[in-house]
């Protein structure tokens, strides 16, 4: 059984919410499959909202059609990964067709597929939206940001703490669309875990709150049910707004409970 909740807002500055999200749950052979995704339209691009919406609609369709058919045909998790990768490249091509017509469109993308039939978690990612895995005793970032600042952190040029306040933190190095071909997306396959919170978010949800605040608010013991989880996400959203976060703010959290 899954419990989940989400929050999203255009924030205090922007008139349009370029973030987009989805979450769907299906059941087959007595077991559940959850698919969730968060996109953040690239800031400053006129088509950011359209790009993020386009991606969410397309991967939602993928889950209901191609993914469902693969699972029914007993395909393994690697075949599902390949299918999602192909869908993301098709979306990239479609958005780039719009770019060729003079529209500036691009978006980040992070998704989480918890497949209890294959007892697997499939993560897909590009850009600086993130997936966290949060336990009572620690917080882990599962994805790697595709950004100039994140690359400098990985190379030891700047610290993770200074990166939080770097003015270049919105300069991403990989996304879906924006006129670029030959994209490479990050994928990871893991085992599903109970007693943790999976949290996907746009960068606007995490820039004004510390990792410690994320951890303390979203740890599993503080979120025993859906109401508590929604309250926790709202609390963090309010902190971002109180601290004058200028970007759109979106987060989606999932907890796997019960027998696997």
HUQUI-V732025 format. One record per residue. N is the residue number from 1. RES is the residue in one small letter. PSI is psi in whole degrees, -180 to 180 (none if undefined). OMEGA is omega in whole degrees, -180 to 180 (NA if undefined). Layout:
((N:RES:PSI:OMEGA) (N:RES:PSI:OMEGA))
This chain:
((1:x:140:177) (2:x:142:163) (3:x:143:-176) (4:x:161:177) (5:x:167:179) (6:x:161:173) (7:x:148:175) (8:x:143:179) (9:x:153:175) (10:x:-17:179) (11:x:-167:-171) (12:x:-7:-176) (13:x:-52:-173) (14:x:144:-180) (15:x:-17:-177) (16:x:139:175) (17:x:106:179) (18:x:-4:173) (19:x:154:174) (20:x:152:-179) (21:x:164:174) (22:x:154:171) (23:x:129:-179) (24:x:146:178) (25:x:132:176) (26:x:162:-179) (27:x:132:180) (28:x:136:-179) (29:x:33:178) (30:x:7:-180) (31:x:152:-175) (32:x:151:173) (33:x:126:179) (34:x:136:176) (35:x:124:-179) (36:x:149:-180) (37:x:151:175) (38:x:134:176) (39:x:151:177) (40:x:105:177) (41:x:137:-174) (42:x:126:-178) (43:x:137:177) (44:x:-14:178) (45:x:132:-174) (46:x:-27:-178) (47:x:17:-178) (48:x:-42:179) (49:x:-43:180) (50:x:-38:-179) (51:x:-47:-179) (52:x:-40:178) (53:x:-41:179) (54:x:-44:-180) (55:x:-46:-179) (56:x:-43:179) (57:x:-40:-177) (58:x:-43:-180) (59:x:-28:174) (60:x:-43:176) (61:x:-41:178) (62:x:-45:-179) (63:x:-40:-176) (64:x:-22:-175) (65:x:-78:-174) (66:x:-46:180) (67:x:-44:179) (68:x:-42:-180) (69:x:-40:178) (70:x:-44:-180) (71:x:-43:179) (72:x:-31:-179) (73:x:13:178) (74:x:30:174) (75:x:152:-178) (76:x:176:-174) (77:x:-27:178) (78:x:-37:177) (79:x:-36:177) (80:x:-42:177) (81:x:-46:180) (82:x:-41:180) (83:x:-43:179) (84:x:-40:178) (85:x:-43:179) (86:x:-40:179) (87:x:-42:180) (88:x:-36:177) (89:x:-35:175) (90:x:-41:178) (91:x:-42:179) (92:x:-44:179) (93:x:-42:-179) (94:x:-42:179) (95:x:-38:179) (96:x:-28:174) (97:x:-38:176) (98:x:-38:178) (99:x:-38:180) (100:x:-22:178) (101:x:6:175) (102:x:1:178) (103:x:135:176) (104:x:110:-175) (105:x:136:176) (106:x:160:180) (107:x:153:168) (108:x:172:-179) (109:x:131:172) (110:x:129:-179) (111:x:158:-179) (112:x:119:175) (113:x:114:176) (114:x:108:-172) (115:x:100:-177) (116:x:-13:174) (117:x:-44:178) (118:x:1:-177) (119:x:48:-174) (120:x:154:171) (121:x:125:178) (122:x:123:179) (123:x:132:173) (124:x:143:-171) (125:x:142:168) (126:x:137:178) (127:x:-149:-177) (128:x:13:161) (129:x:159:-172) (130:x:158:166) (131:x:125:176) (132:x:152:168) (133:x:120:-169) (134:x:123:176) (135:x:174:177) (136:x:-33:-174) (137:x:-9:-179) (138:x:164:176) (139:x:132:179) (140:x:140:171) (141:x:117:-175) (142:x:-35:-179) (143:x:162:175) (144:x:125:-180) (145:x:137:172) (146:x:84:-178) (147:x:161:179) (148:x:-45:-177) (149:x:-43:180) (150:x:-37:178) (151:x:-38:178) (152:x:-33:175) (153:x:-46:-180) (154:x:-31:-180) (155:x:-2:178) (156:x:15:-179) (157:x:-39:176) (158:x:162:-180) (159:x:160:178) (160:x:-36:180) (161:x:-45:179) (162:x:-28:179) (163:x:-31:-179) (164:x:-26:-176) (165:x:10:180) (166:x:132:-177) (167:x:-13:-179) (168:x:8:-171) (169:x:-17:178) (170:x:1:-178) (171:x:97:-177) (172:x:158:-176) (173:x:-6:179) (174:x:143:-179) (175:x:-175:171) (176:x:127:180) (177:x:-144:-178) (178:x:23:173) (179:x:5:-177) (180:x:139:176) (181:x:174:178) (182:x:30:-180) (183:x:147:173) (184:x:127:-178) (185:x:147:179) (186:x:136:174) (187:x:148:174) (188:x:143:176) (189:x:126:-176) (190:x:176:172) (191:x:142:178) (192:x:147:-178) (193:x:134:168) (194:x:172:179) (195:x:33:171) (196:x:162:177) (197:x:124:170) (198:x:127:-178) (199:x:120:174) (200:x:143:180) (201:x:156:169) (202:x:165:-176) (203:x:-23:179) (204:x:-19:-180) (205:x:-21:-170) (206:x:-9:-174) (207:x:-33:-176) (208:x:-1:176) (209:x:148:-177) (210:x:159:174) (211:x:-35:179) (212:x:-40:178) (213:x:-41:175) (214:x:-46:-177) (215:x:-51:-176) (216:x:-34:-177) (217:x:-35:-172) (218:x:7:178) (219:x:148:-174) (220:x:-40:-177) (221:x:-21:178) (222:x:-4:-175) (223:x:70:-175) (224:x:-17:-178) (225:x:179:-175) (226:x:-38:180) (227:x:-43:179) (228:x:-41:-180) (229:x:-43:179) (230:x:-40:178) (231:x:-40:180) (232:x:-44:178) (233:x:-40:178) (234:x:-37:178) (235:x:-45:180) (236:x:-37:175) (237:x:-44:180) (238:x:-39:177) (239:x:-44:179) (240:x:-44:180) (241:x:-44:179) (242:x:-31:-179) (243:x:12:171) (244:x:36:172) (245:x:128:-174) (246:x:-9:-175) (247:x:170:168) (248:x:153:-175) (249:x:121:-178) (250:x:138:174) (251:x:150:180) (252:x:128:-176) (253:x:143:-177) (254:x:137:173) (255:x:131:175) (256:x:122:-179) (257:x:159:175) (258:x:-172:-177) (259:x:142:178) (260:x:none:NA))
